[in-house]
Amino acid sequence: MHLVSKVVFDYNIVNGDFVDGKNLSSLADLQSAIKKNTTYEKPFLVRINRIVKIMDTDSPILHDGNPFCVMNKDKFKTVQFDDEHFDFIVMDKLMYQPYVQKMLIKKYGSSLNLENKKLVDNIPVLLFGVIEDTHYGLKDKDGNPTTQTIRYVNCRSLTPKDIVLNKDFCQIWPIKSKRPLLALEKFLHKTKENIHQK
């Protein structure tokens, strides 16, 4: 048995109910995808996964049951471990409760009970948007069913554990920096995994 390790990264972008995931070849590729993809409403969550694949190069996977036909490169018995992940939030600028309240009143004519979320004015918030749920109500005078739309705000205060970056990957929460996030760069440099063989 001869074991070889390979470390790969992938990422998931989560925007409300929408999830998009792809293999990550470099930080520049991820940054480019975020900058040019206009389908993502901000803010959104990004999770980078570090995956370790351990292959037994003494155990090639045979093709079509033919013992003389061996598959090409990297077609060995492989075990995969989702080793670690790195999470961050992307938004252009920090939003605060008074701004969100004004925005909701302007669009919906109401704050949609934002005040019930007990947000603090001087702590930034993470606003994912407004969720709408439509139900059939009582019938009108002509006997037709009516519909009622209930809206609520998907919003919470940021915590010191949240990492917020702008599109240039510079941190804007909890510490503001004009340089790309060093912790993220260090995470992506973990491309080796030692294997202890008996």
HULINRA-V935866 format. One record per run of one state. SS is the DSSP state (H for helix, E for strand, C for the rest). FROM is the first residue (numbers start at 1). TO is the last residue. If there is no record, write none. Layout:
ss->(SS:SS)
from->(FROM:FROM)
to->(TO:TO)
This chain:
ss->(C:E:C:E:C:H:C:E:C:E:C:E:C:E:C:E:C:H:C:H:C:E:C:E:C:E:C:E:C:E:C:H:C)
from->(1:3:16:18:25:27:37:44:61:62:64:66:71:76:91:95:96:97:109:114:118:125:140:145:158:164:166:170:174:180:181:182:189)
to->(2:15:17:24:26:36:43:60:61:63:65:70:75:90:94:95:96:108:113:117:124:139:144:157:163:165:169:173:179:180:181:188:198)
